[in-house]
Amino acid sequence: MIRIAVRSALGSLLAAIVGVLAVAVVSIRWVFPQVVPDEFSLDLAARTLRSPSTHDALVSGTVLSIAVTLIALTLAWPAARALARSSGGGQGLVVAIMFLPSIVPSVGLAMGISVGLLNLGVDGSMGAVILAHLVPAVPYAVAILTATLMRYDHRLDLQAATLGATPLQVLRHVTLPQIRAGLVAAAALTFVVSWSQYLLTLLAGSGRVITPTMLLFNATAGGNPVVIATLALLVTVPVIVLVSFASGSPENGSDDGRVST
Amino acid sequence: MTGLLTIRRRSLGQLARSPMATTAPVAAVVGLGAGYALVEGVGASFGFGAPVAGVPIGLDAYRRVLASPTFWESACFSLWIAVASTVLGVGGGTMISWWWVSRPGRIRRIDLWLVNLTVSIPHVAWAVALLALLTQSGFVARMAAAAGVLDRPDQFPVFFADSAGLGIIAHLATKELAFVTLVTLPLATLRARHAVTTAETLGATRSQRFRLVFLPTIAPALLPATAVVFAFALGSYEAPALLGGQRPRTLSVVALEYFRDSDLTRRADAFAVSTILGVVVLAVVGALWLVGRSSVRPTRRADR
C-alpha cells in the first residue's frame, strides 16, 4: 500500500513534470483558469528545434558528453578493477578523492576549475570543458564500475586464461559479456552527469561552449514559455531514454534491489 | 623507505598492475581538478595567485564580504535552505528505503526507474518544470481553480522568489530524497532486510526495528549521503538562481555574481564567500564523521 503511494507520488511528480512541459510546448494561448491551452500549435516548438543555435548546442552538447563518457570510462576501468578486487592499501585514499567533487561546494569547484583552466591558457575551448566535466563525471564511472565488478566472479577470467585465452580474448569473450549491463549503466549515467552540467560548462567554456542545458538556462531569463518548454524537453528526453537503458539492466532491477549508483 | 625498497624489488609489470598504478589516473584527474580548485580558491581569497593579481595579500576580502549589509541575510538564507532540504531529503529517502525493506516482496523495476530518473533529470530542467507546476498561474493552481478551491491566481501560495525559499527547498528536497533512497538501498536490501526480519522474529517492535536495527545498518551509506546532500544544497547554483528572487539570495548566487564582476577585487570576494561555504561544509562533514564513528562501529563488530 505504502509502496504504491511512494510509487504514485514520485510517478505523478515525474509525469506532471514531463506532461506540463509537453503541453506547454504546443500552447499558443493558455489563459489562467484553463487546465488545457485555448489554442494549440507546433509551429514555435518546431522553429525552436530547427534553429541554428539549437542545432549547434545539440551537436556540441552531444560531442562533449560522449567524449567525457569515453574518457571517464577508460580512466575508471583499471581503477574499478583494482578497487573491486583489493581491500585496504590506499583504497581509502582513492575513495576519499572520489568524494571530493561532491563535498566541495559546486560554485567554488566551478570557479576554481575555471581559474585553473585560465592559468593553463585553455579556457573557453571544448577540451577545457571536457577536462572540467571529468572531475564530477569520473567518480560516477568509478562507483558504478566498481559496484559491477565486485559482483563479477574473477575466477572466470583465470579459468579462461588457464585454457589459453589471451588477455584481449578474456576481456572480449568472458568479462565484457558478463558485465555489459553495468557498463551500459556506467556509460549512460556518466553521459547524464556531463549533459546536466550548467555552471561548470559556463565557467570552463567562458560562455563560448553552448550546450542544450545552457541554452535552456539562458532562455529562462524572459524567454517565451513555449521555447523554454521545448528546450526543457530537449534536455530531459535523452536523460529519460538513457536512464531507462541504465535501469533496464537485469543487475539493477534484480530481486535483491542492488543498484549501481 | 621500506616502500621504496619494495617498489625497487618489484618488476615493472607488477608495478603497472598494482592497485596504486591503476587507480593513479582517476585519482590524478579528480584529485588534481578538485584539489586544485580548492587550493586556488582558498589562496585567491587571501589575495594569492594569478586570478586576483594586484589584489593586496591579506584578509581584506573576508573583511569586505563580512561587512556587506546583505552577507548575513544571504548566509542565513543559504543555511536555512541547506538544512531544510537536507532534513526533508534525508528523512524522506530514509523512509522510502525503510518502507521498501519492511514490506515483503521484491523492489519493482519501475520503482528503481522512477528514483533513478528523479536523481538524473538535469537541475535546470527540474527547476523549469517546478516553475510550470507551482507558479501562481501554474498547472497546480489551475487544477485547484478547476476544483473550485480558488478563483484568482493570487490566492495560490507564492513558492518562487519568496523570502523563505520554498521553491528552492522543494527542488532540492525532491532531488535529494531520490538520491538518498538510491544510496541507502543496497545496504537496506542486502543487509537490513534480513536483520529487520530477524529482529521482528525475536519480538522487536516496529520502532525498535527502525531505530536499533535499520538505521545503524544503513548508517555507513546514510551518513556520507547526508554530507553530500548538505554540501550540494549549500553550494548549488542552478536552483537558487532560477527559483529565487533578488533578496534574499543564497551565498552561491552572490559568489558567482562577484566572480563574474570585471573588478578583480570582487573576484577575491567571490573566493572568500566560497571558502566560507567550504568551511561550513567541512564542519558538517566533521560532525557527521564523529556521529559515524560512534554509531557505525557496533554494527561492524556484530558483522564479524
Interface residues (C-beta under 8 A of the other chain):
Chain A: I2 R3 V6 R7 L10 G11 L13 L14 A16 I17 V18 V20 L21 A24 F32 P33 Q34 V35 L75 A76 P78 A79 R81 A82 L83 R85 S86 G89 G90 Q91 L93 V94 I97 M98 F99 L100 P101 S102 I103 V104 P105 S106 V107 G108 L109 A110 M111 G112 I113 V115 G116 L118 N119 L131 A132 L134 V135 V138 P139 V142 A147 L189 V192 W195 S196 Y198 L199 L203 T213 L216 F217 T220 I228 A229 A232 V235 T236 V239 I240 L242 V243 S244 A246 S247 G248 N252 G253 D255 D256 G257 R258 V259 T261
Chain B: S18 P19 M20 T22 T23 P25 V26 A27 V29 V30 G31 G33 A34 G35 Y36 A37 L38 V39 E40 G41 A44 G49 A50 P51 I96 W99 W100 R103 R106 I107 R108 R109 I110 D111 L112 W113 L114 V115 N116 L117 T118 V119 S120 I121 P122 H123 V124 A125 W126 A127 V128 A129 L130 L131 A132 L133 S137 G138 F139 A141 R142 M143 A145 A146 P153 T174 A178 L182 V183 L185 P186 A188 T189 L190 P224 A227 V228 A231 F232 L234 G235 S236 Y237 E238 L242 S252 A255 L256 F259 A270 F271 S274 T275 L277 G278 V281 V285
